Amino acid sequence: MEHKDIDDAEEAGAGRHRDGLFIRVYFGDGRHLGPGMIELLETIRSEHSILSAARRMGMSYRRAWLLVDEIARNFREPIVATYPGRRGHGTELTPFGEKLIALYREVERTSAAASAAAVAELRTALSSPAGANRKRAEG
């Protein structure tokens, strides 16, 4: 089943401006791991609940559960442990889930450090914001 990733939805128009790198790790076989997936795992860690994490991130429980399931199917080790009946605190990250977050964040840190000079050069080459360019072109 092919579906739009949480990262794609954020890219498409959540309205917030990002700064820096946007890292998505592709594994060469159609599977990937991106910042939205990691944010979901981090939110589950802090909320101890997939439902609470989904609410906090503004997505449906079904969508959050499908993403957790997708991540889980992509790796050999489990990423979450669920405890039905523990109302509101029924999900914990496994040690591998914690490691997955740490490894992804390390990829982000090292990528940002390695590309800092090039990104800074790109930033200095930017034109004024789009609205200012339009006014200049029209006037």
C-alpha positions in Angstrom: 0.0 0.0 0.0 1.5 3.3 -1.1 0.5 6.3 0.9 1.7 9.8 1.5 4.3 10.0 4.3 3.9 12.3 7.2 7.0 14.1 5.9 5.3 14.7 2.5 2.3 16.2 4.2 4.4 18.6 6.2 6.3 19.6 3.1 3.1 20.2 1.1 1.8 23.0 3.2 1.8 22.9 6.9 2.6 26.6 6.6 5.7 26.7 8.8 9.0 27.7 7.4 12.0 25.3 7.9 15.6 26.2 8.2 18.4 23.7 7.6 18.6 20.3 6.2 15.6 17.9 5.6 17.0 14.4 5.9 15.2 11.3 4.7 17.1 8.1 4.7 16.2 5.8 1.8 17.2 2.2 2.1 17.2 1.3 -1.6 14.2 -1.0 -1.5 11.3 1.5 -1.2 11.6 1.8 2.6 12.7 5.0 4.3 13.0 6.9 7.6 12.3 10.6 7.8 11.9 13.4 10.3 8.1 13.0 10.6 8.5 9.4 11.6 11.2 10.3 14.1 9.1 13.1 15.5 6.2 10.7 16.0 8.4 8.3 17.9 9.8 11.1 20.1 6.2 12.3 20.8 5.2 8.7 21.7 8.1 8.6 24.0 7.0 11.8 25.8 3.3 11.1 25.8 3.5 7.3 26.5 0.6 6.9 24.1 0.1 6.6 20.4 -3.3 8.3 20.7 -1.9 11.2 22.7 1.0 11.5 20.3 -1.3 11.6 17.4 -3.5 14.3 19.0 -0.4 16.4 19.9 0.8 16.2 16.3 -2.6 16.9 14.8 -3.1 13.6 13.1 -5.6 10.8 13.4 -4.9 7.8 15.6 -5.2 5.6 12.6 -2.6 7.5 10.7 -0.2 7.4 13.7 -0.8 3.7 14.2 -0.2 3.0 10.5 3.1 5.0 10.6 4.2 3.1 13.8 3.3 -0.2 12.0 5.3 0.8 8.9 8.4 1.7 10.9 8.0 -1.5 12.9 7.8 -3.6 9.7 10.9 -2.0 8.3 13.2 -3.2 11.1 13.9 -6.6 12.7 13.6 -5.4 16.2 10.4 -4.0 17.8 10.3 -0.2 18.2 7.4 0.1 20.6 5.9 -2.0 23.4 2.2 -1.7 24.0 0.3 -2.3 27.2 -3.4 -2.5 26.6 -5.5 -1.3 29.5 -3.0 1.3 30.8 -5.3 4.2 29.9 -3.2 7.0 28.4 0.2 5.4 29.1 0.0 2.2 27.1 3.0 2.6 24.8 6.7 2.8 25.5 9.6 2.9 23.1 11.8 -0.2 23.2 15.6 0.1 23.5 15.8 -0.3 19.8 13.2 2.5 19.3 15.4 4.8 21.4 18.4 3.7 19.3 16.6 4.4 16.1 15.9 8.0 17.2 19.5 8.4 18.3 20.9 7.1 15.0 18.7 9.3 12.9 19.5 12.4 15.0 23.2 11.5 14.5 22.7 11.4 10.7 21.1 14.8 11.0 23.9 16.3 13.1 26.8 14.9 11.0 25.0 15.9 7.7 24.4 19.5 9.0 28.0 19.8 10.1 29.4 18.5 6.9 27.2 20.8 4.8 27.3 23.9 6.9 29.6 25.9 4.7 27.7 25.0 1.5 24.3 25.8 3.1 25.6 29.1 4.3 26.8 30.0 0.8 23.4 29.0 -0.6 21.7 31.2 2.0 23.8 34.2 1.1 22.8 33.7 -2.6 19.1 33.9 -1.8 17.0 36.7 -3.3 14.6 38.7 -1.2 11.4 36.9 0.0 9.0 35.9 -2.9 6.6 38.8 -2.2 9.3 41.4 -2.6 10.5 39.8 -5.8 7.0 39.9 -7.3 6.6 43.6 -6.4 9.9 44.5 -8.0 9.1 42.5 -11.1 5.6 44.1 -11.4 6.7 47.7 -10.7 
